[in-house]
Amino acid sequence: MINKSALAQPDVLLVLQSADAPVDSEYLHTLPYAPVLVMTTQPSLISSTSLVFHLPNDANQKAVHRLLHSVERVLNARRHVVTLVANGGTGKTQAVLKFVSENLSRFSNVWFFDASSNDTLTANFKALGKAAGVGEDVRDVRDFLARINQKWLCIFDNVDDENVFLKDYIPSCNHGSMIITSRLSEISQMASPDCHIELMDLTEASAVELLLNQAHKQSSDENQNLAFEIVGALGCHALAVSTAGAYIGGTPTCTMGNYLTHFNKKKKKILNYRMRALDNYQRTVYSAFLLSFEKLSYPTQVLMQICAYLNPTAIPLEIFTRAATFTGNDINTVDVDPPIQAIYFVKEFFSLFADKDSWEDSVVEMCQLSLASYNAVKKCLDFHAVIHTCAQETVKCHYISQTATLILARATPLGDAIEEYQFRRQLLIHASHIWQVNNLPTVHTKICLAHIFKESGMLVQTEKLAEEVLLAHKQVFGVHHPQTLTSMGNLALTYFYLGKLEAAKRLEQEVLPLRKQVLGDYHPDTLISMANLALTHREHGEFESAEKLGEEVLLLRKQVLGVHHPDTLTSMNNLALTYQAHGKLEVAEKLGEQVLLLRKKVIGDCHHHTLDAMANLSYTYKKCGKLKAGEKLEKKVLSLRKQVLGDHHPATLTAMTNLATTYWELGKLKEAEKLEEKVLPLCKQVLGYHHPATLTAMANLATTYRELGKLEAAEQLGEKVFLLYKQVFGKYHPHTLTSMANLAITYGWEYGKLEAAEKLGEEVLLLRKQVLGAHHSDTLTSMNNLALTYQAHGKLKTAEKLGEEVLLLYKQVLGDHHPYTLTSMDNLVITYQACGKLGAAEKLKKDISKACVTPRGLWRCPEA
């Protein structure tokens, strides 16, 4: 007996299954308008197997409300079709069922059809026709629905097969309404105006609530934090979040704290975990994914599997089109254990896409099944984190991950063109993803990833790869082979960028004689080694050696390559910087102007090497005290960088940083602060939090805050950048020591922090002596600044002794007229006066006057 009063209760739905014909005939006419939801058996009929249950409340509430809004329009006079499209497991069916349960009284009848295939849909129509006594042909049932001039609702669920022609089943009439759920994006074309819904993933908050409910966990702060981490990893995918909660709740050894560890170890098991739910939903996360994946063509399936080993977001289609036209070799003789299967599979894979349009066809396939989204502007694919994981679990061959790595390496350009640099920047997140999860199978892949990492400031990774490449070359070719020497040179340059100057110097001094022996004195690679060693000497503070070697390289390049060759101009540029660092400012200025003129003539005004020369000359102008000329040139550099490279290119950001520094030196602190506060977030966005340029921007802003008297902000930012430098470069890198020195100065400016300033200043000085040597300009800067700290602390004798020592060293290293020498003289005058040695102070003042420099009083040598 049917309890008719039960049908009127809220949130209750009567589900009728497997009714036979006699029962159908008996009850069909007694309840013609009853609120009934019919599943995939005998629609709208009452039977002895009926079941009353409460619908789950874990559907996406936002989507339900949107669905409610759309379906309410269905209740108007004309027929409406609502389409609901999303990938598997996002709760489409649950959202529809919840809507129906809350709105049963609005409809005369509700018919629910399983539209996952032509067979199931035809069977549902046949059953309805048989029950209604109108015939079992699809056309008969369709006409029957058209004749019922009432507010009925048809639900076509899971229209995921593109071979299902749904229009053959939809009645032609102006009454009644339909809801269609599907993974196919083109289903949206069937929607009435403004009646298409894209069901998105859960919000973070609703996903956390769902997870905690399914896991039967209290909503404590600790559980909330752990839940946010879990739903973030799952991308707020409704079914995945539900499954995670059920797995945690049903697995004694799994907790909120260790779920992600469980997941990473047992992905396939958890993705296939079947929840015990009242709604009889039988699909697991993985099975829901497979329903769509198995509909893809074989080439598209393989493409998706390869993408599963890249980062799930922003996968440029250009990776595959570039790799397809690669003309080099995936392996060479240095690869002792080459990935043969992966290499064969790469060739097989690209043979599947012989037609260039095939790539776009595969993108369309994945997007139509809601397995991926495509950014048409950036031409990039994006995969949901859960779908990405599921795709990886379909892989049965171990070499697919190696295939993805080989394809990325094939796609990596190694040239200097701006377009190639920009594409390498796009590859960074994928190179990082591969680095974290896969062993690199060939030397070529290591070289390519090292190139990507080096440009992005990921020098620790670059160092490891460069060392592995060198070891492989030595083992196979020996130390005298040109490729071995090239890898030695690359590793030495990496050491240089890492601030490991001693290691760089040792390796460069080993490479140079070997290249002379193997290649000859005049070979371009030999000259590169000479040039790099000269740079290392300069950074070491060994200006005489740097100058001598730089002059030799320049002369040889003029002879071998000619005056106008780009490498010759680079040598001129580097030598100008060496003269500048050595205090030979007039010579540096003259040579810098010559380089700029020649680069304009040879490669044009807007070439990035010309702009580099312009930036270097502006720096020399500032060192010469020509701050206005430096500012003017830097503004021009910034304008051209924006014009040529765009606002967000790293070189543009460097130009902004340099101009802000000039504002600082001109005393335009507000302008400096404004520009630095603009450039820092851009550096974080474009280059990443740990890139050297980002850390420089952060350090400069901290210094500006200090000069503006914003000491608390300066201290906080200074401590942060010091910590980051230690993490990225290590404790002994020159940049780390500079940030430590800057922090010591900030402490010295703050009331009551002289002890901390003194302690940190002494530590910096000791480390700089160890790392850079006693005569390096940075070491002398630390001595000068520590003397000032002693003076401020009232330790006048110690300050005097250290001040005299640093002045003597400045004269020996940089000469009597270098700005830093004159600065230390200024500071020593103040110290003599504080000690009551007025005669010594006056004598030193006269020495300064002879150099035509006006004493500026207490002044610190710049650190940033």
C-alpha positions in Angstrom: 0.0 0.0 0.0 1.3 3.5 -0.9 1.5 6.0 1.9 0.3 9.0 0.0 1.0 11.4 3.0 4.7 10.4 2.8 4.9 12.0 -0.6 4.0 15.4 0.8 6.9 15.5 3.3 9.8 17.8 2.6 13.1 16.4 1.3 11.6 12.9 0.7 11.6 11.3 -2.7 9.7 8.1 -3.7 11.9 6.0 -6.0 10.2 3.3 -8.0 12.2 0.4 -9.5 11.5 -2.7 -11.6 7.7 -2.5 -11.6 5.8 -5.1 -13.7 3.1 -4.3 -16.2 0.0 -5.4 -14.1 1.0 -3.3 -11.1 1.8 -0.4 -13.5 -1.7 -0.6 -15.0 -3.3 -0.7 -11.5 -1.6 2.4 -10.1 -0.8 4.5 -13.2 -4.3 6.1 -13.3 -4.7 6.4 -9.5 -1.7 8.7 -9.1 -1.5 10.7 -12.4 -0.2 13.8 -10.7 1.8 12.3 -7.8 5.3 13.8 -7.3 7.3 10.9 -8.5 11.0 10.6 -9.5 11.5 7.6 -11.7 15.0 6.1 -12.0 16.2 3.9 -14.9 13.5 1.2 -14.6 9.7 1.7 -15.0 9.3 5.5 -14.8 6.5 7.1 -12.8 5.2 3.7 -11.6 4.5 2.4 -8.1 5.7 -1.1 -7.2 6.3 -3.3 -4.1 10.0 -2.5 -4.2 9.6 1.2 -3.6 12.0 2.8 -1.2 11.8 6.1 0.7 15.2 7.8 1.6 16.6 11.3 2.4 18.9 12.8 -0.3 22.5 13.6 0.6 23.3 17.3 1.3 26.9 17.1 0.0 26.3 18.6 -3.4 27.8 21.9 -4.4 25.3 24.3 -2.8 26.2 27.2 -5.1 25.5 25.0 -8.1 22.2 23.8 -6.6 21.0 27.4 -6.1 22.0 28.3 -9.7 20.2 25.2 -10.9 17.2 26.2 -8.9 17.2 29.6 -10.5 17.4 28.1 -14.0 14.8 25.5 -13.4 12.4 28.0 -11.9 12.2 29.6 -15.3 11.2 26.2 -16.6 8.0 26.6 -14.7 6.8 29.4 -17.0 4.4 28.8 -19.9 6.9 27.7 -22.5 9.1 24.7 -22.5 12.7 25.2 -21.3 15.8 23.0 -21.4 18.4 23.3 -18.7 21.8 21.8 -19.4 24.2 21.0 -16.6 27.8 20.3 -17.8 30.8 19.2 -15.6 33.4 16.5 -15.4 32.8 13.2 -13.6 32.4 13.2 -9.9 31.5 16.8 -9.4 28.0 16.0 -8.2 25.8 16.8 -11.3 23.2 14.0 -10.6 23.2 14.7 -6.9 22.5 18.4 -7.5 19.6 17.6 -9.8 18.1 15.1 -7.3 18.4 17.6 -4.5 16.6 20.2 -6.6 13.8 17.8 -7.5 13.4 16.7 -3.9 12.8 20.3 -2.8 10.4 21.1 -5.7 8.3 18.0 -6.2 5.0 20.0 -5.9 5.9 22.1 -8.9 5.6 19.2 -11.3 2.8 17.0 -12.5 5.3 14.2 -13.2 9.0 13.7 -13.1 10.7 11.1 -15.4 14.3 10.2 -14.9 16.1 8.6 -17.9 19.6 7.0 -17.9 21.0 8.6 -21.1 24.5 7.2 -20.8 24.0 5.3 -24.0 21.5 4.8 -26.8 20.7 1.3 -25.4 19.9 2.5 -21.9 17.9 5.5 -23.1 15.9 3.3 -25.5 15.3 0.8 -22.8 14.0 3.5 -20.5 11.7 4.9 -23.2 10.4 1.3 -24.0 9.6 0.7 -20.3 7.7 4.0 -20.0 5.8 3.3 -23.2 4.9 -0.2 -22.1 3.7 1.1 -18.7 1.7 3.8 -20.2 0.2 1.5 -22.8 1.2 3.8 -25.7 3.6 1.5 -27.5 7.2 0.7 -27.0 8.7 2.6 -29.9 10.7 5.7 -29.0 8.6 7.9 -31.3 5.4 6.6 -29.6 6.7 7.6 -26.1 8.0 11.0 -27.4 4.5 11.7 -28.8 2.9 10.6 -25.6 5.0 13.1 -23.6 4.1 15.8 -26.1 0.3 15.1 -25.5 0.5 15.6 -21.7 -0.1 19.3 -21.6 1.1 19.8 -18.0 4.2 20.9 -16.1 6.1 17.7 -16.3 9.9 17.4 -16.0 12.2 15.0 -17.9 15.7 14.4 -16.6 18.2 13.0 -19.1 21.1 12.0 -16.9 24.7 11.3 -18.0 24.5 12.2 -21.7 28.2 11.5 -22.0 28.2 9.6 -25.3 28.5 11.8 -28.4 26.7 9.0 -30.3 23.5 9.6 -28.3 21.3 11.8 -30.5 19.2 13.3 -27.8 17.0 15.3 -30.1 15.4 12.0 -31.2 14.0 11.5 -27.7 12.9 15.1 -26.9 9.1 15.7 -27.5 8.1 18.5 -29.8 5.8 20.7 -27.8 5.7 24.1 -26.0 5.1 22.7 -22.5 7.0 20.5 -20.1 10.7 21.0 -19.3 14.0 19.1 -19.3 17.2 18.9 -17.4 20.2 17.4 -19.2 23.4 16.4 -17.3 26.5 15.7 -19.3 30.3 15.9 -19.4 30.1 17.0 -23.1 30.6 20.7 -23.5 28.6 20.8 -26.8 25.4 19.8 -24.9 25.2 23.4 -23.9 23.9 24.1 -27.4 20.6 22.5 -26.5 20.0 24.8 -23.5 17.2 27.4 -23.6 18.5 31.0 -23.4 20.3 31.6 -20.1 19.6 28.0 -19.0 23.1 26.5 -19.3 25.1 25.8 -16.1 28.8 24.9 -15.8 29.0 23.1 -12.5 32.3 24.2 -11.0 34.3 22.5 -8.2 33.3 23.1 -4.6 34.5 26.3 -2.8 37.3 25.7 -0.3 35.0 26.3 2.6 32.3 23.9 1.4 34.9 21.3 0.5 36.4 21.5 4.0 32.9 21.1 5.5 32.1 18.1 3.3 35.5 16.5 4.1 35.0 16.9 7.9 31.4 15.6 7.7 32.4 12.5 5.7 35.3 11.8 8.0 33.1 12.4 11.1 35.7 14.8 12.5 35.1 17.8 14.7 35.6 21.3 13.1 38.6 22.2 15.3 41.2 24.7 14.2 43.7 21.9 13.7 41.3 19.8 11.7 40.3 22.8 9.6 43.9 23.5 8.7 44.6 19.9 7.8 41.3 19.8 5.8 42.3 22.9 3.8 45.6 21.2 2.9 43.8 18.1 1.8 41.1 19.8 -0.3 43.8 22.0 -1.8 45.7 19.0 -3.0 42.4 17.5 -4.4 41.4 20.7 -6.1 38.1 20.8 -4.3 36.8 18.0 -6.5 33.5 16.9 -5.0 33.7 13.2 -5.4 37.4 13.1 -4.5 36.8 15.1 -1.3 33.8 12.9 -0.3 36.0 9.8 -1.0 38.9 11.3 1.1 36.5 11.9 4.0 35.0 8.4 3.8 38.5 6.8 3.5 39.7 8.7 6.6 36.6 7.8 8.5 36.7 4.2 7.5 40.5 3.5 7.8 41.8 3.3 11.4 45.4 4.0 10.4 44.6 7.0 8.3 44.1 10.4 9.9 43.6 14.0 8.8 47.3 14.5 9.3 48.6 11.6 7.3 46.0 11.3 4.5 48.1 12.9 1.8 50.9 10.6 2.7 48.5 7.6 2.3 47.2 9.1 -0.9 50.7 9.5 -2.5 51.6 5.9 -1.6 48.2 4.3 -2.5 46.8 6.5 -5.2 45.0 3.9 -7.2 43.6 2.2 -4.2 42.1 5.4 -2.8 40.9 6.6 -6.1 39.0 3.3 -6.4 37.7 3.5 -2.8 34.0 2.8 -2.9 31.9 4.8 -0.4 29.0 3.2 1.5 26.3 5.8 0.9 22.5 5.9 1.1 22.1 7.2 -2.4 23.6 4.0 -4.0 26.1 6.1 -6.0 28.4 3.3 -7.1 31.2 5.2 -9.0 34.6 5.8 -7.5 36.7 8.8 -8.4 38.7 6.6 -10.8 35.7 4.8 -12.4 34.0 8.2 -12.9 37.1 9.4 -14.7 37.5 6.3 -16.8 33.9 6.7 -18.2 35.2 9.8 -20.0 38.8 8.8 -20.6 37.8 5.6 -22.4 35.8 7.7 -24.9 38.9 9.5 -26.1 40.7 8.4 -29.2 44.0 6.5 -28.7 46.2 9.4 -29.7 44.4 11.7 -27.3 44.7 9.2 -24.5 48.4 9.0 -25.0 48.7 12.8 -25.1 46.8 13.0 -21.8 49.0 10.4 -20.2 52.1 12.3 -21.2 50.6 15.5 -19.8 50.1 13.6 -16.6 53.9 13.8 -16.0 54.0 17.5 -16.6 52.7 20.2 -14.2 48.8 20.0 -14.5 48.5 23.7 -15.3 49.6 25.9 -18.2 50.9 23.2 -20.5 51.7 25.0 -23.8 50.7 23.1 -26.8 53.9 24.4 -28.3 55.8 21.9 -26.2 54.5 19.2 -28.5 54.7 21.1 -31.8 58.3 22.1 -31.1 59.3 18.6 -30.0 57.7 17.1 -33.1 60.1 19.2 -35.3 63.2 18.5 -33.2 66.2 17.6 -35.5 68.8 16.7 -32.9 69.6 13.5 -31.1 67.8 12.4 -27.9 70.9 10.5 -26.9 74.6 10.4 -27.7 77.7 8.3 -26.8 77.8 9.8 -23.3 74.5 8.1 -22.3 75.7 4.7 -21.0 72.2 3.5 -20.2 69.9 5.2 -22.7 66.1 4.9 -22.4 65.6 2.9 -25.6 61.9 2.1 -25.0 61.0 5.8 -24.3 62.9 6.9 -27.4 61.0 4.5 -29.6 57.7 5.5 -28.0 58.5 9.2 -28.6 58.7 8.4 -32.4 55.5 6.4 -32.2 53.7 9.2 -30.4 54.6 11.8 -32.9 53.6 9.5 -35.8 50.1 9.7 -34.3 50.0 13.4 -34.9 51.4 13.6 -38.4 48.6 16.0 -39.3 49.3 19.3 -37.7 45.6 19.8 -37.0 45.6 16.6 -34.9 46.9 18.5 -31.8 43.9 20.8 -31.8 41.6 17.9 -32.5 42.8 16.2 -29.3 42.4 19.3 -27.3 38.8 19.6 -28.5 38.2 15.9 -27.5 39.5 16.4 -24.0 37.6 19.7 -23.5 34.4 18.3 -24.9 34.5 15.6 -22.2 35.4 18.1 -19.5 38.7 16.4 -18.9 40.7 19.6 -19.6 40.3 23.2 -20.2 42.1 25.3 -22.9 43.3 28.9 -22.8 42.9 30.0 -26.4 44.9 33.2 -25.8 47.9 31.5 -24.1 47.4 28.3 -26.1 47.8 26.2 -22.9 46.0 23.1 -21.5 44.9 22.9 -17.8 44.0 19.8 -16.0 42.2 19.5 -12.7 44.6 18.0 -10.0 42.4 14.9 -9.5 41.9 14.3 -13.3 45.7 14.7 -13.7 46.3 12.1 -11.0 43.8 9.7 -12.5 45.3 10.1 -16.0 48.7 9.0 -14.5 47.1 6.0 -13.0 46.0 4.8 -16.4 49.7 4.4 -17.5 50.8 0.8 -17.7 54.3 1.4 -19.2 57.0 2.8 -17.0 58.7 4.6 -19.8 55.8 7.1 -20.3 57.3 9.4 -17.6 60.7 9.2 -19.5 58.8 10.0 -22.7 57.4 13.2 -21.1 60.9 14.2 -20.0 62.4 13.6 -23.5 59.6 15.6 -25.1 60.2 18.6 -22.7 64.0 18.5 -23.6 63.2 18.3 -27.3 61.0 21.4 -26.9 63.6 23.4 -25.0 65.3 26.0 -27.2 68.9 26.8 -26.2 69.4 30.1 -28.1 69.5 33.7 -26.9 66.5 35.1 -28.9 63.9 36.8 -26.8 61.2 34.4 -28.0 63.3 31.4 -26.9 63.9 32.9 -23.5 60.2 33.6 -23.0 59.3 30.0 -24.0 61.9 28.7 -21.5 60.2 30.7 -18.8 56.9 28.9 -19.7 58.7 25.6 -19.3 59.9 26.3 -15.8 56.9 24.9 -13.9 57.1 21.7 -16.0 60.9 21.3 -15.6 60.4 21.8 -11.8 57.7 19.2 -11.8 59.8 16.6 -13.6 62.8 17.4 -11.4 60.8 16.6 -8.3 59.3 13.3 -9.4 61.5 11.8 -12.2 65.1 10.8 -12.7 66.4 12.5 -15.9 67.2 9.8 -18.4 69.8 11.5 -20.7 72.6 14.0 -20.5 70.6 16.1 -23.1 67.6 16.4 -20.7 70.0 17.5 -17.9 71.6 20.2 -20.1 68.1 21.5 -21.1 66.7 21.6 -17.5 69.9 23.2 -16.3 69.5 25.9 -18.9 65.9 26.6 -17.7 66.8 26.5 -14.0 69.9 28.8 -14.4 67.8 31.6 -16.1 65.2 31.4 -13.3 67.7 31.7 -10.5 67.4 28.1 -9.4 71.1 27.7 -9.1 71.3 24.8 -6.6 69.4 22.6 -9.1 71.6 24.0 -11.9 74.7 23.1 -10.0 73.7 19.5 -9.4 72.8 19.0 -13.0 76.0 20.7 -14.2 78.1 18.4 -11.9 76.3 15.3 -13.2 76.8 16.4 -16.9 80.6 17.0 -16.2 80.9 13.6 -14.5 79.3 11.8 -17.4 81.5 13.6 -20.0 84.7 12.8 -18.0 83.8 9.1 -17.6 83.1 8.6 -21.3 85.3 11.2 -23.1 88.1 11.9 -20.6 89.2 15.3 -19.4 90.6 16.6 -22.7 87.5 16.3 -24.9 85.9 19.6 -26.1 82.5 18.6 -24.6 84.1 17.8 -21.3 85.8 21.2 -21.3 82.5 22.9 -22.2 80.8 21.2 -19.3 83.7 22.2 -17.0 83.2 25.8 -18.1 79.5 25.7 -17.5 80.0 24.3 -14.0 82.6 27.0 -13.2 80.1 29.7 -14.4 77.4 28.1 -12.1 79.8 28.2 -9.2 80.4 31.9 -10.0 76.7 32.7 -10.0 76.3 30.8 -6.7 79.0 32.9 -5.1 81.4 30.0 -4.8 84.2 32.1 -6.1 87.1 29.9 -4.9 85.5 26.8 -6.6 84.8 28.8 -9.8 88.4 30.1 -9.8 89.9 26.7 -9.4 87.8 25.1 -12.1 88.4 28.0 -14.5 92.2 27.9 -13.9 92.0 24.2 -14.8 89.9 24.7 -17.9 91.9 27.5 -19.4 95.2 25.7 -19.9 93.4 22.6 -21.1 91.5 24.6 -23.7 94.7 26.2 -24.8 96.3 22.8 -25.2 93.4 21.1 -27.0 91.9 24.0 -29.0 94.7 26.6 -29.2 95.1 30.1 -27.7 92.9 31.7 -30.3 89.8 29.4 -30.2 86.6 31.2 -29.2 86.0 28.7 -26.4 89.5 29.4 -25.0 88.7 33.1 -25.1 85.5 32.5 -23.2 87.4 30.7 -20.5 89.8 33.6 -20.2 86.9 36.1 -20.1 85.1 34.1 -17.3 88.3 33.8 -15.3 88.7 37.6 -15.5 85.2 38.1 -14.2 86.0 35.7 -11.2 89.1 37.7 -10.4 87.1 40.9 -10.4 84.4 39.4 -8.1 87.2 38.2 -5.8 88.6 41.7 -5.5 91.7 40.8 -7.5 91.5 43.8 -9.7 95.0 43.8 -11.1 94.6 40.2 -12.3 91.1 40.8 -13.6 92.3 43.9 -15.5 95.3 42.2 -17.0 93.4 39.2 -18.2 90.5 41.3 -19.4 92.8 43.5 -21.5 94.4 40.3 -23.0 91.0 38.8 -23.9 89.9 42.1 -25.6 93.1 42.3 -27.6 92.8 38.6 -28.8 89.1 39.0 -29.7 89.9 42.0 -31.8 92.5 40.1 -33.6 90.5 36.9 -34.0 86.9 38.1 -34.3 87.3 41.7 -35.3 86.4 45.0 -33.5 82.7 44.8 -34.2 82.1 41.2 -33.2 79.5 40.8 -30.4 82.0 38.9 -28.2 84.6 41.6 -28.7 82.1 44.2 -27.5 81.2 42.0 -24.5 84.9 42.0 -23.6 85.0 45.8 -23.9 82.0 46.0 -21.7 83.4 43.7 -19.0 86.7 45.5 -19.0 84.9 48.8 -18.5 83.2 47.3 -15.4 86.6 46.0 -14.1 88.1 49.5 -14.5 85.1 50.9 -12.7 85.4 48.4 -9.8 89.2 49.2 -9.6 88.4 52.9 -9.2 89.7 53.9 -12.7 86.5 55.8 -13.3 87.6 58.0 -16.2 88.9 55.1 -18.2 85.8 53.1 -17.4 83.5 55.9 -18.5 85.4 56.4 -21.8 85.4 52.7 -22.6 81.7 52.3 -21.6 80.8 55.1 -24.0 82.8 53.5 -26.8 81.0 50.1 -26.2 77.6 51.8 -26.3 78.4 53.6 -29.5 79.7 50.4 -31.2 76.7 48.3 -30.1 74.3 50.9 -31.4 76.1 50.8 -34.7 76.5 47.0 -35.0 73.2 45.7 -33.5 71.0 48.7 -33.2 69.7 51.0 -30.5 67.0 48.6 -29.2 69.0 45.3 -29.0 69.2 43.9 -25.4 73.0 43.9 -25.5 72.9 47.6 -26.4 70.6 48.3 -23.5 72.9 46.3 -21.2 75.8 48.6 -22.3 73.6 51.6 -21.6 72.7 50.3 -18.2 76.4 49.7 -17.3 77.4 53.1 -18.5 74.7 54.7 -16.4 76.2 52.8 -13.4 79.6 54.2 -14.2 78.2 57.7 -14.5 76.8 57.3 -11.0 80.1 56.1 -9.6 81.7 59.2 -11.2 79.3 61.3 -9.3 77.3 62.1 -12.4 74.0 61.1 -10.9 71.8 63.2 -13.1 73.4 61.7 -16.2 73.0 58.2 -14.8 69.3 58.9 -14.0 68.7 60.2 -17.5 70.3 57.2 -19.1 68.4 54.7 -16.8 65.1 56.3 -17.7 65.9 55.8 -21.3 66.9 52.1 -20.6 63.6 51.5 -18.8 61.5 53.1 -21.5 63.3 51.0 -24.2 63.1 47.8 -22.2 59.3 48.3 -21.8 59.0 49.0 -25.5 61.1 46.1 -26.7 60.5 43.4 -24.0 57.3 44.5 -22.2 56.5 45.7 -18.7 57.0 42.3 -17.0 60.3 41.0 -18.6 63.0 40.4 -16.1 65.3 42.9 -17.8 62.6 45.5 -17.5 62.3 44.8 -13.8 66.1 45.1 -13.4 65.9 48.5 -15.1 63.2 49.6 -12.7 65.3 48.4 -9.8 68.3 50.3 -11.1 66.3 53.5 -11.5 64.9 53.2 -8.0 68.5 52.9 -6.7 69.5 56.1 -8.5 66.5 57.9 -7.0 67.8 56.6 -3.6 71.3 58.0 -4.3 69.8 61.3 -5.4 68.0 61.6 -2.1 64.6 61.1 -3.9 63.6 58.5 -1.2 59.8 58.8 -1.8 60.2 58.2 -5.5 62.6 55.3 -4.7 60.1 53.8 -2.3 57.2 54.1 -4.7 59.1 52.4 -7.6 60.6 49.7 -5.3 57.1 48.9 -3.9 55.9 48.5 -7.5 58.8 46.3 -8.7 58.9 43.9 -5.7 55.5 42.3 -6.3 56.2 42.1 -10.0 59.4 40.3 -9.4 57.6 37.8 -7.1 55.0 37.3 -9.8 57.3 37.0 -12.8 60.4 35.5 -11.4 59.3 33.8 -8.2 59.9 34.4 -4.5 63.5 33.0 -4.5 64.9 34.5 -7.6 68.1 36.7 -7.1 66.4 39.7 -8.7 63.4 39.4 -6.3 65.7 39.2 -3.3 67.6 42.3 -4.6 64.4 44.2 -4.9 63.4 43.1 -1.4 66.8 44.1 0.0 66.7 47.5 -1.7 63.3 48.3 -0.4 64.4 47.4 3.1 67.3 49.9 2.7 65.0 52.6 1.5 62.6 52.0 4.5 65.7 52.4 6.7 66.7 55.7 5.1 63.1 57.0 5.4 63.2 56.2 9.1 60.7 53.3 8.8 63.0 51.2 11.0 60.5 48.6 12.0 59.6 47.8 8.4 63.2 47.9 7.4 64.1 45.4 10.2 61.3 43.0 9.3 62.1 43.0 5.6 65.8 42.9 6.2 65.5 39.9 8.5 63.3 38.2 5.9 65.6 38.8 3.0 68.6 37.6 5.0 66.8 34.4 5.8 65.8 33.9 2.1 69.4 34.5 0.9 70.7 31.9 3.3 68.0 29.4 2.1 68.7 30.1 -1.6 72.4 30.7 -1.8 73.8 29.5 1.6 75.5 31.3 4.4 78.7 32.2 2.6 77.4 33.7 -0.6 78.4 37.3 -1.2 74.8 38.3 -1.5 73.9 36.6 1.8 76.8 38.5 3.5 75.6 41.8 1.9 72.1 41.2 3.4 73.6 40.4 6.7 75.7 43.6 6.6 72.6 45.7 5.7 70.7 44.2 8.6 73.6 45.1 10.9 73.4 48.7 9.7 69.6 48.8 10.4 70.2 47.5 13.9 72.8 50.2 14.4 70.1 52.9 13.5 67.6 51.5 15.9 67.6 52.6 19.6 68.9 49.9 21.9 70.2 47.6 19.2 73.9 48.6 19.0 74.9 45.3 20.7 73.1 43.3 17.9 74.6 45.6 15.2 78.1 45.2 16.6 77.8 41.4 16.9 76.4 41.0 13.4 78.9 43.5 11.9 81.8 41.5 13.4 80.4 38.2 12.0 80.0 39.7 8.5 83.6 41.0 8.6 85.0 37.7 9.6 83.0 35.8 7.0 83.9 38.2 4.2 87.6 37.9 5.1 87.2 34.1 4.8 85.1 34.0 1.7 86.4 37.1 -0.3 89.7 37.8 1.2 91.0 40.7 3.3 91.4 43.1 0.4 88.1 42.7 -1.3 86.0 45.9 -1.6 83.1 44.3 0.2 85.4 43.3 3.1 86.7 46.9 3.3 83.1 48.1 3.3 82.4 45.9 6.3 85.4 47.2 8.1 84.3 50.8 7.5 80.8 50.2 8.7 81.9 48.3 11.8 84.2 51.2 12.7 81.1 53.5 12.6 79.2 51.1 14.8 82.1 51.1 17.3 82.1 54.9 17.3 78.3 55.0 17.8 78.7 52.6 20.7 81.3 54.8 22.3 84.2 52.5 21.6 86.3 55.3 20.2 89.8 53.7 20.4 88.6 50.5 18.6 86.8 52.7 16.0 89.9 54.8 15.4 92.2 51.8 15.0 89.8 50.1 12.5 89.1 53.3 10.7 92.9 53.9 10.1 93.3 50.3 9.0 90.5 50.4 6.4 91.7 53.8 5.0 95.2 52.3 4.5 93.7 49.3 2.7 91.4 51.4 0.5 94.4 53.4 -0.6 96.3 50.3 -1.4 93.5 48.5 -3.2 91.5 51.3 -4.9 93.8 54.3 -4.8 93.8 57.7 -3.1 90.9 59.2 -5.1 88.4 56.4 -5.2 85.0 57.5 -3.7 85.1 54.7 -1.1 88.6 55.9 0.0 87.4 59.4 0.4 84.3 58.2 2.3 86.5 56.4 4.8 88.6 59.6 5.2 85.3 61.5 5.9 84.4 59.0 8.6 87.9 59.0 10.2 87.7 62.8 10.5 84.6 62.4 12.6 86.2 59.7 14.7 89.3 61.9 15.3 87.1 64.7 16.4 85.2 62.5 18.8 88.5 61.3 20.2 89.7 65.0 20.7 92.4 64.6 18.0 91.6 67.8 16.3 95.0 68.2 14.6 94.8 64.9 13.0 91.2 65.7 11.9 92.2 69.0 10.3 95.1 67.4 8.4 92.8 64.7 7.0 90.3 67.4 6.0 93.1 69.1 3.9 93.9 65.8 2.2 90.2 65.5 1.3 90.1 69.1 0.0 93.1 68.4 -2.3 90.9 65.7 -3.9 88.2 68.3 -4.5 85.6 66.4 -2.4 83.4 68.1 0.1 83.3 66.2 3.4 79.9 64.7 3.9 80.2 63.7 7.5 79.3 60.3 8.8 78.5 58.1 5.8 78.3 54.4 5.3 79.6 52.6 2.3 76.5 51.2 0.4 75.8 47.5 0.9 72.8 47.0 -1.3 
